[in-house]
Amino acid sequence: MVKLSGIGRVFRLFVGFLLFFSFASLYSGQRSGYPSEEFIQRRQALMAKVGEGMIMLFGEALPPPGHHFRQDNDFYYLTGVEDRGAALILTPKTGESFLFLPRQTPREGMMEGANMLKD
């Protein structure tokens, strides 16, 4: 067994922290922000392909048991919204988008963080 000097121990500790926080940030499921124009373009592209009718998308309502909540990939791709229980309606004929979010109780806001409806 090799004895580490003081600098070797500090370096080893530093590398351990670096690896831990790198993997922890990947595992947390947080996504980087995109400009709102990106999501608008994505919705417009989808509506252009559909042409008529109405498109309804529902975000995730609950996380899988034992996991942290992470929004559905398709819903996030079109909205950028990570709030639970969200719904999106697209009307290709008019080019309008409508986002619906449930009101949170004070406890939900405290435990999960406030959603977009928070004043």
Rosetta blueprint (number, residue, H / E / L):
1 M L
2 V L
3 K L
4 L L
5 S L
6 G H
7 I H
8 G H
9 R H
10 V H
11 F H
12 R H
13 L H
14 F H
15 V H
16 G H
17 F H
18 L H
19 L H
20 F H
21 F H
22 S H
23 F H
24 A H
25 S H
26 L H
27 Y H
28 S L
29 G L
30 Q L
31 R L
32 S L
33 G L
34 Y L
35 P L
36 S H
37 E H
38 E H
39 F H
40 I H
41 Q H
42 R H
43 R H
44 Q H
45 A H
46 L H
47 M H
48 A H
49 K H
50 V H
51 G L
52 E L
53 G L
54 M L
55 I E
56 M E
57 L E
58 F E
59 G L
60 E L
61 A L
62 L L
63 P L
64 P L
65 P L
66 G L
67 H L
68 H L
69 F L
70 R L
71 Q L
72 D L
73 N H
74 D H
75 F H
76 Y H
77 Y H
78 L H
79 T H
80 G L
81 V L
82 E L
83 D L
84 R L
85 G L
86 A L
87 A E
88 L E
89 I E
90 L E
91 T E
92 P L
93 K L
94 T L
95 G L
96 E E
97 S E
98 F E
99 L E
100 F E
101 L L
102 P L
103 R L
104 Q L
105 T L
106 P H
107 R H
108 E H
109 G H
110 M H
111 M H
112 E H
113 G L
114 A L
115 N L
116 M L
117 L L
118 K L
119 D L
